[in-house]
Amino acid sequence: MASANRGPRGQAGDLPFFNISFEGERIMFGANRQGLWGVIFISPWIIGFLAFQLYPLVLSLFYSFTDYSIVRPTRLIGGDNFVKMFTADRDFYPSLRVTFLYTLMAVPARLFCAFCVALLLHQKLKGINVYRTLFYIPSIFGGSIAISILWRFVFMKEGVLNAFLALFRIPAVSWIGDPDTALFTISLLVVWQLGVSMVLYLAGLKQVPHELYEAAKVDGAGKWLILRKITLPYLTPIIFFTLVMQFINAMQEFTAAFVITNGGPMKATYLFGVKIYNDAFINFHMGYASALSWFLFAVMLLLTYLLFRGSGSWVHYEDGGKR
Amino acid sequence: MKKAGGKWLGLALTLAIVLLLGACAGKQNANSQETAPVSSAPAAETKPAEAQPDPVTLRVSWWGTESRHTALLNAIELYAGKYPHVKIEAEYMGFDGYLQKLVTQFAGGTAPDVVFVNSSMFSQIGDFLLDLQPYGELDTSAIPEAVIRDFDYYEGRHLKVAVGGSANTTLINTGFFTRTGLDENIVWTWEKLLEEGERIHREFPDSYLTTGDLDVIDLIFFRPYILQKTNNKWVNDDHTVGFNRELLVEGLTYISNLFTSGTMEPFGEAQAFIGKMEQNPRWLQNNIGILLDVSNAITKYKEANPGSVLKAKPFPEHPGSLQSANPIVSGSGIAVNKETKYKEEAVKFINWFTNDPEAAIVKGVPFGPPVSGVALQALEEAGALDADIVAALNFAGAKPTSAPNVISSNPELGQINKDEIQKIAFGRTTPEKAADEILKQYASKLEELKKQ
């Protein structure tokens, strides 16, 4: 922060771009060269942020109060979009429910599976890095269209999974064609891509002091007790971090539901992201879709805040234990 | 000096990275569906120097499959040979997302000069298209007046020139018919479909008489079943519905019976192939006997199943139906962006595309048999028309019916039908409840659409 001291020759104050100094009653400005160079170097990011993130963000907030449809002149309609959302859109609550269900299924499952795999891979064995790489590979693919199409061919009635189950005389299931199983099936895609969380847990496991394990073993603690009382508490900051990040991602999920099932069957996989897409690009209700997007943002903000508030009781940090 | 030199080097590197990223983002990807090959004129036909018109670049966009892309690119190459001053840049892709892309381009002022569109798109992009009425050089005399009136006009403006006709048809797999003891010459009614479908599935549990994705069930089963009992359109031009509760219940009961009787492949299994029924494994393994679809789709079904003999038959009808509810639709057409700099050249291209006999031969039938009499005659003389596609259109043309209108193809109204059809298919609602829900949703949505 700038601080200018008055006096015959005042001390220079430094701002990011320029200095302020005083000579008697005169205020002198000089360029802060180092700061200026720094700004120049980060300007591509600043320009990108302003043009492709901040500007669209502000514009979408404006559109949420209009009936913007691309093809017709835009009119300000106040809060009508938000009123419609809560009172007249028959897909709003079902879509929200499906999204929450998906999040409650996919996030804990992914956290749990990633943690178990990390525990398994936290061993000094020959070739362990090969296994770590293999488990990480699905994360590299990401939520791509190609993987989603592959998922459809694996889980459809005549797909690979049913062909495998037929070997054990298990009847075929229409995994993505049945409203009761479709949501579970697309959530498996997210669980499959547990590599990033696994790597974070592995890093966290390496940070646990070995002396604690040794002391526990000396005291006769079993593996389960060590896990509960030493390993898990040390990993809670990482668990919390992955929980928050995956929660945010799950609430915004779109690709898998759109490509694999297109929100069906019977809107069983009609995630909020798919609904926003349909309202914006199929029905051309851009203003309404913007309002939906801001609603989703508000919900995620609130729930993330609640997660942070609740974390004090179970997340343990090294600097003094509980926050 | 060293520090300053390092900073300048760093700045230069930063700018280089930014430019590189910008160039990569803008670069045409060779693997992308939307390639833009540029057609350049061969030197064969060049006008004398003093008569050379100004060079013109026309961007033309369309949707379709590979066979359509090839056909239109051939036509463009022919045009470029005749008119060397015109450079045509083709932009093409699959149908998925085509309208969305077009709408975004029109809104952003970057739309192509010439666009292939469908009448159902008029409500979204009609205001961006050029009214062709003032352009006397556009010769539409070879196109039936009814086609121009019903499919090329919107809100009093002539917005496109129809390029082909299609109609719903019954496509049978003759091998399946032989195997299951069906007579190829059955005159199909809706009830006959149920009767034979139930028998076939009982005798051949892995087989189904027919299948369909959600769009097909709504547009080609449900709506025609109901409309054949009326003289109406699905939604009238005054935004009133062309059906009543009783008809809806009948139609939804029929849809339910299609699944409960085993006539139609289970709903969940067919939905993996929405818009791609030709990829359905049961169809490819000849365990589906009939497809109800538009005549233009016959080509893709034949290409996907080359080992089978497929034939077009008349579309199912109720005995004594009031209309066939199977009009010959000339929904696809070619239009001009009203903001184009080259209006005259664009109209000239459309005129040539529609009426030139040589163009007709070269492009074939990418949008179904052409509606222009000139083009149709040229193709018939060259023996270039698929007999089944022609048969399908002849069957459809045999009985009069009301032409579809734009409001009936509104996607939000269609979604209302599809939501209830899904619930019926999964047995989660009754026809009566579904009918009530459709009427309620239609009332609300039509009110909203009226205000727009």
Contacts between the chains, C-beta under 8 A, distances in Angstrom:
chain1	res1	chain2	res2	distance
A	37	B	7	5.4
A	37	B	11	7.9
A	40	B	11	6.3
A	40	B	14	7.9
A	41	B	10	6.4
A	41	B	11	6.9
A	41	B	14	5.7
A	44	B	14	6.4
A	44	B	17	7.6
A	44	B	18	4.8
A	70	B	103	5.5
A	70	B	104	6.9
A	70	B	106	7.9
A	70	B	107	4.3
A	71	B	103	6.1
A	71	B	106	7.4
A	71	B	107	6.9
A	71	B	124	5.1
A	71	B	125	6.6
A	71	B	127	6.7
A	71	B	128	7.7
A	72	B	127	7.9
A	72	B	452	7.0
A	88	B	444	7.7
A	90	B	441	7.4
A	152	B	272	5.9
A	156	B	269	7.3
A	156	B	272	4.4
A	157	B	266	7.8
A	157	B	268	7.1
A	157	B	269	4.4
A	157	B	272	7.6
A	158	B	269	7.6
A	158	B	281	4.8
A	158	B	282	7.9
A	174	B	266	7.1
A	174	B	268	4.2
A	174	B	269	5.8
A	176	B	268	7.6
A	176	B	272	6.6
A	177	B	266	7.3
A	177	B	267	7.1
A	177	B	268	2.3
A	177	B	269	5.3
A	177	B	270	8.0
A	177	B	271	5.8
A	177	B	272	6.6
A	178	B	268	5.3
A	179	B	426	6.2
A	179	B	428	7.9
A	261	B	271	7.7
A	262	B	274	6.6
A	264	B	214	7.5
A	264	B	271	6.1
A	264	B	422	6.8
A	265	B	267	7.0
A	265	B	268	5.6
A	265	B	271	5.8
A	265	B	422	6.2
A	265	B	426	7.0
A	266	B	419	7.8
A	266	B	422	4.5
A	266	B	423	6.3
A	266	B	426	5.8
A	266	B	428	6.8
A	267	B	419	7.1
A	267	B	422	7.8
A	281	B	100	4.6
A	282	B	100	7.7
A	282	B	411	5.8
A	283	B	411	6.5
A	283	B	412	5.5
A	284	B	103	6.7
A	284	B	124	6.1
